[in-house]
Each structure stands twice: as structure tokens, then as C-alpha cells.
Amino acid sequence: MAEAIQKKLQAELEKYQQLQKDVSKSMSARQKLEAQLTENNIVKEELALLDIQNTVYKLIGPVLVRQDLDEAKATVSKRLEYINGEIQRYETLLKEMERKSEQHREVLSSLQQEYQRAQGQAVGKV
């Protein structure tokens, strides 16, 4: 009986560890998005300081291409919308993962207690 519980415990522990790895990856991706958000907000602020007489260039591959100021502002705004949406998506994902993680911890705890009781009974029979 203790062996079966130990196998269950091991399988649940592996699931929990995989979930923790996924949480770590998601947090890393979210941090990258936060950095992009900050960078794009700075670009938006800089573009707001310009007027029609200023020239704006966009880097496409190794080439700088002239771009209309309004088009550049629209592009940055769209990018900010997208990044904010992705951050919200990761927030939701991380909350869900945290909920699952808590469930795994509870299951692990009960399995550990069950395993310890089974070991105690096995020792008592010997």
C-alpha cells in the first residue's frame, strides 16, 4: 500500500514541478513584455514631442526608412495596445497557474500524510 501511495506522490510531485517551471517561464515572458511596454511608452513620449517638420525614420532590417509621424504614432499605439493585452493574458494565466499550484500542494500534503501513516502501520506490523 505504501508503495502505491509513494508512486502517486512521485507522479504528483512531477506534475507540481512541471507547473512551477511553466510559472517561471510565464513570469519571464511577462517581464519581457513589461520591458517592451516601458520602451514603447518612452518612444510614444518622444514622438509626442515632435511636430510635422521633424523627420521620423523606422529601422527595417539594416535600412532606415522614412516614416510619416502620424503613422509612427499609430504604430506605437497599436504596439502598446498589443503589449497591454498580452500582459493581461499572462496575468490571467499566472493566476490560473497559481490556483493549480495551490491544488497540487494540497494534494501533495495529503499524500505525504497518507504515506507516513502507511509507513507507520507497516512498521507497527513488523
Secondary structure, 3 states (H helix, E strand, C coil): CHHHHHHHHHHHHHHHHHHHHHHHHHHHHHHHHHHHHHHHHHHHHHHHHCCCCCCEEEEECCEEEEECHHHHHHHHHHHHHHHHHHHHHHHHHHHHHHHHHHHHHHHHHHHHHHHHHHHHHHHHHC
